[in-house]
Amino acid sequence: MDLLGSILDTMEKPPGMADEEKKKVKAQKAKLEKIQQAEKQKMKAFKEKIQARINAFIKDDTKQNYKFESMEKVYRATVHEIADVAGLTSFSFGQDELDRYVMLWKKEFAPSDEEILAYRNGEEWDPEKAKQAKVLEEQYKLEEAKRKPDTSKPQTNYKDKYEHLIGKASAKDAAKITLANKSYGFVPSENKRDQRTIEQVMADSRAKKKLKTDHLENQDIDSEHTTKSSQS
């Protein structure tokens, strides 16, 4: 082997393309792990801070709710998680990626639907104004109820609507003034009812009985006269 060949053999070979790629991947991985580690530390510190704030809120008897500053979605989710473990009610309000925030309530002071709606509309909740608004709403409903017509009573008479079918007098009204029709034997119920008192009935019965007795006696007398006349 000549001198040149021996020198080349002792020199390190230049790195290949595969080695360069491996170094880049390794460097990126190390960088990503460093970022993830930093995020974990940041989230840990955030959780500890939120836990401290929530504990202070729970111990403060003068506060019913607590409003956090606006924050990103991942941090809002963490606040909701910690609040749930602490037994609090939590809601998010505002617009995403702009001013959305988390608000907490103690369980005994849970928000009403009207209060939640106010915050969702970007309004501040005022209990006194809410009471006044509710009173005005009830008054408005009462006034509306007075203005509405009473639908329980018919607005038109059905007889007028169906006059061409039943005539001016309905069957029920016509039955009240039924006239006797001797040819068909129809007699009003008033005509069938005996209007006499009990004393009158008994007196009429005695009179009929006496009349019948007198009639029979007259028949017997006439029979005796006839018999005597035939014998003589």
Disulfide bonds with the S-S distance in Angstrom:
none
